């Protein structure tokens, strides 16, 4: 058995707080990203693609340079098709989507699922 952190009690506490509270209606899962496409790969198996964005941080590192965060976004159906057709590497896009988590090989993985893409560069 693989050793790791046990979040069973923590998860139960969070569920109790969420479901016992009348504030559940105010919860929101939404993310907005603006960045430059560094890679966009169509999946061979499904009707989706994975787009990798480089997003500069708003502060400089110790060397005086701006680091980039590299974030992968999943695009499905027509969003994937249109983005592959009209954008190429180095295009600037805005992504509105949601954060989704799943378990892969006993590890929790966070994904960004794109719901709308705005092309910001001609």
SETI-314332 format. One record per residue: residue in one letter; x, y, z of N, C-alpha, C, CB in turn; chain; residue number from 1. Coordinates in steps of 0.2 Angstrom, whole numbers. Atoms other than C-alpha are relative to their C-alpha. Glycine has a CB too. Layout:
<atoms>
ATOM  rest   n_px   n_py   n_pz  ca_px  ca_py  ca_pz   c_px   c_py   c_pz  cb_px  cb_py  cb_pz  kette   nr
ATOM     A      X      Y      Z      X      Y      Z      X      Y      Z      X      Y      Z      A  NUM
...
</atoms>
This chain:
<atoms>
ATOM  rest   n_px   n_py   n_pz  ca_px  ca_py  ca_pz   c_px   c_py   c_pz  cb_px  cb_py  cb_pz  kette   nr
ATOM     X      4     -6      0      0      0      0      4      6      0     -5      0      6      A    1
ATOM     X     -4     -6      1      7     17     -5     -2      5      6     -2      3     -7      A    2
ATOM     X      0     -5     -6     10     29     10     -1      7     -3      6      0      4      A    3
ATOM     X      2     -7      2      3     47      8     -4      3      6     -3      0     -7      A    4
ATOM     X      4     -4     -5     -7     60     17     -7     -3      0      1      7     -2      A    5
ATOM     X      7      2      0    -24     55     23     -4      6      1     -1     -5      6      A    6
ATOM     X      5     -6      0    -37     68     19     -7     -2      2      1      4     -6      A    7
ATOM     X      7      2     -1    -52     58     24     -4      4      5      0     -7      3      A    8
ATOM     X      3     -4     -4    -56     68     39     -1      7     -2      4      0      7      A    9
ATOM     X      0     -6      3    -52     84     30     -6      1     -5      6      2     -3      A   10
ATOM     X      6      0      5    -64     80     16     -6     -1      3      1     -6     -5      A   11
ATOM     X      7      0     -3    -78     75     27     -1      7      4      1     -6      6      A   12
ATOM     X      1     -7     -3    -76     92     37     -2      5     -6      6      2      3      A   13
ATOM     X      1     -4      6    -76    101     20     -7     -1     -2      5      0     -5      A   14
ATOM     X      7      2      2    -92     92     14     -5      2      5      0     -8     -1      A   15
ATOM     X      5     -2     -5   -101     95     30     -1      8      0      3     -2      7      A   16
ATOM     X      1     -8      0    -97    114     30     -4      2     -7      7      3      0      A   17
ATOM     X      3     -2      7   -102    115     11     -8     -2      0      3     -3     -5      A   18
ATOM     X      7      3      0   -118    104     13     -5      3      5      0     -7     -1      A   19
ATOM     X      4     -3     -5   -124    111     29     -1      7      0      3     -2      7      A   20
ATOM     X      1     -7      1   -122    129     24     -5      2     -5      7      3     -1      A   21
ATOM     X      4     -3      5   -134    139     15      4      4     -5     -6      5      3      A   22
ATOM     X     -5     -3      5   -119    147      6      2     -4     -6      6      3      4      A   23
ATOM     X     -2      4      5   -118    133     -6     -1      3     -7     -3     -7      0      A   24
ATOM     X      2     -3      7   -126    143    -20      5      5     -2     -7      4      1      A   25
ATOM     X     -5     -5      2   -112    156    -20      7     -3     -2      1      4      6      A   26
ATOM     X     -7      3      2    -98    144    -24      0      0     -8      0     -8      2      A   27
ATOM     X     -2     -1      7    -90    146    -41      6     -3     -2      0      8     -2      A   28
ATOM     X     -6      3      3    -78    137    -52      2      3     -7      0     -8      0      A   29
ATOM     X     -1     -4      6    -71    149    -65      7      3      0     -5      5     -1      A   30
ATOM     X     -7     -3      0    -54    154    -71      0      4     -7      5     -6      0      A   31
ATOM     X     -1     -4      6    -49    167    -84      8      1     -1     -3      7      0      A   32
ATOM     X     -8      0      2    -31    166    -92      1      4     -6      3     -7      0      A   33
ATOM     X     -2     -3      6    -23    177   -105      7     -1     -1     -1      8      0      A   34
ATOM     X     -7      1      1     -7    171   -112      2     -2     -7      2     -7      4      A   35
ATOM     X     -2      1      6      3    166   -127      1     -8     -1      7      3     -1      A   36
ATOM     X      0      7      2      1    149   -136      7     -2     -1     -4     -2     -6      A   37
ATOM     X     -7      3      2     18    139   -135     -1     -7     -3      4      0      7      A   38
ATOM     X      1      7      3     11    122   -140     -8     -1     -1      4     -5      4      A   39
ATOM     X      7      2      1     -6    116   -147      0     -7     -4     -4      5     -3      A   40
ATOM     X      0      7      3     -8     97   -150     -7     -3      0      5     -4      4      A   41
ATOM     X      6      4      0    -23     88   -156      0     -7      2     -3      1     -8      A   42
ATOM     X     -1      7     -2    -27     72   -148     -2     -5     -5     -5     -1      6      A   43
ATOM     X      1      6      5    -27     56   -159     -6     -4      2      6     -4     -1      A   44
ATOM     X      5      5     -2    -40     47   -149     -7      4      0      1     -2      7      A   45
ATOM     X      7     -3     -2    -54     60   -144      0      6     -4     -1      1      7      A   46
ATOM     X      1     -7      3    -61     76   -151      2      6      4     -8      0     -3      A   47
ATOM     X     -2     -5     -5    -51     87   -140      8      1     -2     -1     -2      7      A   48
ATOM     X     -7     -2      1    -34     96   -140      3      3      6      1      5     -6      A   49
ATOM     X     -3     -3     -6    -22    102   -127      4      6     -2      5     -6      4      A   50
ATOM     X     -3     -7      1    -16    120   -128      5      2      6     -5      5     -2      A   51
ATOM     X     -4     -2     -5     -1    125   -118      1      8     -1      7     -3      0      A   52
ATOM     X     -1     -8      0      0    144   -113      6      2      4     -7      3      3      A   53
ATOM     X     -5     -3     -4     14    154   -107     -3      7      3      7      1     -4      A   54
ATOM     X      3     -6     -3      8    167    -95      5      4      5     -6     -2      4      A   55
ATOM     X     -5     -3     -4     21    180    -88     -3      2      7      2      6     -3      A   56
ATOM     X      2     -2     -7     20    183    -69      1      7      1      5     -4      5      A   57
ATOM     X      0     -7      0     17    200    -63      6      3      5     -7      2      4      A   58
ATOM     X     -5     -2     -4     33    201    -53      7     -3     -3     -1     -1      8      A   59
ATOM     X     -7      3      3     52    199    -57      3     -4      5      4      7     -1      A   60
ATOM     X     -4      5     -5     63    185    -50      6      4      2      2     -6     -4      A   61
ATOM     X     -6     -3     -3     79    188    -41      5      3     -5      4     -5      4      A   62
ATOM     X     -4     -2      5     88    190    -58     -3      7     -3      1     -5     -5      A   63
ATOM     X      3     -6      3     76    205    -63     -4     -2     -6      6      5     -1      A   64
ATOM     X      4      2      6     67    195    -76     -7     -3      2      4     -6     -4      A   65
ATOM     X      6      3     -1     49    190    -77     -1     -8     -2     -6      4     -4      A   66
ATOM     X      1      7      1     46    171    -76     -7     -1     -3      1     -4      6      A   67
ATOM     X      6      1      3     32    163    -86     -3     -7      4      1     -2     -7      A   68
ATOM     X      4      6     -2     19    150    -79     -2     -3     -6     -6      2      5      A   69
ATOM     X      2      4      5     16    136    -91     -6     -4      2      6     -5     -3      A   70
ATOM     X      6      3     -2     -2    130    -90     -3     -3     -6     -5      6      3      A   71
ATOM     X      3      4      6    -10    117   -101     -8      0      1      2     -8      1      A   72
ATOM     X      8     -1      0    -29    119   -106     -2     -5     -4     -2      7     -2      A   73
ATOM     X      3      4      5    -40    106   -113     -6      3     -4     -3     -6      4      A   74
ATOM     X      5     -3      4    -51    111   -127     -4     -5     -4      3      5     -6      A   75
ATOM     X      4      5      3    -66    101   -134     -4      3     -6     -5     -3      5      A   76
ATOM     X      4     -1      6    -76    100   -150      1      6     -4     -7      1      3      A   77
ATOM     X      0     -5      4    -79    116   -159      6      5      2     -6      4     -2      A   78
ATOM     X     -6     -4     -2    -67    126   -148      6     -2     -2     -1      1      8      A   79
ATOM     X     -7      3      2    -53    114   -151      1      1     -8      0     -7      1      A   80
ATOM     X      0     -1      7    -57    115   -170      2      7     -2     -6     -3     -3      A   81
ATOM     X     -1     -7      2    -58    134   -172      7      2      3     -5      4      3      A   82
ATOM     X     -7     -3     -2    -42    137   -161      5     -3     -4      1     -2      7      A   83
ATOM     X     -5      3      4    -32    124   -171      0      4     -7     -1     -7     -1      A   84
ATOM     X      0     -2      6    -38    132   -187      2      8      0     -7      0     -3      A   85
ATOM     X     -1     -7      1    -36    151   -183      6      2      4     -6      4      2      A   86
ATOM     X     -5     -2     -5    -22    151   -170      6     -4     -2     -1      0      7      A   87
ATOM     X     -6      4      0     -4    146   -171      5      1      6      4      1     -7      A   88
ATOM     X     -5     -2     -6     11    146   -159      1      7      0      6     -5      0      A   89
ATOM     X     -1     -7     -1     14    163   -152     -6      4      0      6      2     -5      A   90
ATOM     X      6     -4      0     -4    169   -154     -2      1      7     -6     -4     -4      A   91
ATOM     X      2     -2     -6    -11    178   -139     -8     -2      0      1      7      2      A   92
ATOM     X      7      2      0    -28    171   -133     -2      1      8     -1     -7     -2      A   93
ATOM     X      4      0     -7    -40    173   -118     -4     -6      1     -4      6      1      A   94
ATOM     X      4      7     -1    -47    157   -110     -4      1      6      5     -6      1      A   95
ATOM     X      4      0     -6    -62    157    -99     -2     -8      1     -7      4     -2      A   96
ATOM     X      2      7     -1    -65    140    -91     -1     -2      7      6     -4     -3      A   97
ATOM     X      1      3     -7    -66    129    -76      6     -4      2     -6     -3      1      A   98
ATOM     X     -6      4     -2    -53    120    -65     -4     -7      2      3      3      6      A   99
ATOM     X      3      7     -1    -56    101    -64      6     -4      3     -3     -3     -6      A  100
ATOM     X     -5      4     -2    -47     88    -54     -2     -7     -1      1      1      8      A  101
ATOM     X      1      7      1    -45     69    -57      6     -4      3     -1     -2     -7      A  102
ATOM     X     -5      4     -2    -35     55    -50      3     -4     -5     -3     -5      6      A  103
ATOM     X     -3      4      5    -22     47    -61      6     -3      4      3      5     -6      A  104
ATOM     X     -5      4     -3    -11     33    -54      1      2      7      7      1     -4      A  105
ATOM     X      0     -2     -7    -15     38    -36      2      7      1      4     -5      4      A  106
ATOM     X     -2     -7     -1    -10     56    -39     -6      4     -3      6      1     -4      A  107
ATOM     X      6     -4      2    -23     70    -40      3      5     -5     -3      4      6      A  108
ATOM     X     -2     -4      5    -21     80    -56     -5      6     -1      1     -4     -7      A  109
ATOM     X      5     -6      1    -28     98    -59      0      1     -8      3      6      4      A  110
ATOM     X      0     -2      7    -34    102    -77     -4      6      0     -4     -6     -4      A  111
ATOM     X      3     -6      2    -40    118    -85     -4     -2     -6      4      6     -1      A  112
ATOM     X      5      1      6    -56    115    -96     -2      6     -3     -6     -5      3      A  113
ATOM     X      2     -7      3    -58    129   -108     -7     -1     -2      4      1     -6      A  114
ATOM     X      7      0      2    -76    134   -111     -1      6     -5     -4      2      6      A  115
ATOM     X      1     -5      5    -73    149   -122      7      3     -1     -4      6      2      A  116
ATOM     X     -7     -3      2    -57    156   -131     -2      6     -4      4     -6     -5      A  117
ATOM     X      0     -7      4    -55    174   -137      6      1     -3     -2      6      5      A  118
ATOM     X     -7     -1      3    -42    177   -150      1      8      0     -1     -2     -8      A  119
ATOM     X     -2     -7     -2    -33    193   -145      5      3     -5      2      0      7      A  120
ATOM     X     -5     -3      5    -21    195   -159     -2     -1     -7      7     -4      2      A  121
ATOM     X      2      0      7    -24    198   -177      5     -5     -4      1      6     -4      A  122
</atoms>
